Amino acid sequence: METVISRSETELRAQRQRLLERAGINEDELRRRAENYQLTAEQMDVLTTIDNIDFLLGE
């Protein structure tokens, strides 16, 4: 059986911010590098997670 984790909007936004800090660059730069295939594996994981959070937030 799978476990469902519930997070508030505040928690999701805080996680999103921590991810951007971990990437070491701002979101615009992260997306620009993604368009040019210049992300590290960790940065790609960060961007994928940010996109998933944005989906959950309806953004």
C-alpha positions in Angstrom: 0.0 0.0 0.0 1.3 3.4 -0.9 1.7 6.3 1.6 0.2 9.7 0.8 2.0 12.7 2.2 -0.1 15.8 2.7 1.6 19.2 2.6 0.2 22.7 3.0 0.7 25.4 0.5 3.1 27.1 2.9 5.2 23.9 3.3 5.3 23.4 -0.5 6.5 27.0 -1.1 9.2 26.6 1.6 10.4 23.4 0.0 10.5 25.1 -3.4 12.6 27.9 -2.0 15.0 25.4 -0.3 15.4 23.6 -3.6 16.3 26.8 -5.4 18.9 27.6 -2.7 20.3 24.1 -3.1 20.6 24.6 -6.9 22.8 27.6 -6.2 21.2 29.7 -9.1 17.9 31.5 -9.5 15.0 29.9 -11.3 15.3 31.9 -14.5 18.9 30.8 -14.8 18.0 27.2 -14.0 15.4 27.1 -16.7 17.7 28.8 -19.2 20.4 26.2 -18.6 17.7 23.4 -18.9 16.8 24.8 -22.4 20.5 24.5 -23.4 21.0 21.1 -21.8 23.5 22.5 -19.3 22.1 21.2 -16.0 23.9 18.9 -13.7 22.0 15.8 -12.6 21.2 17.4 -9.2 20.0 20.6 -10.9 17.8 18.6 -13.2 16.3 16.8 -10.1 15.7 20.2 -8.5 13.9 21.5 -11.6 11.8 18.4 -11.9 10.7 18.7 -8.3 10.0 22.4 -8.6 7.8 21.7 -11.6 6.0 19.0 -9.6 5.5 21.5 -6.7 4.2 24.1 -9.2 1.7 21.6 -10.5 0.4 20.8 -7.0 0.1 24.6 -6.3 -1.8 25.0 -9.5 0.8 27.3 -11.1 
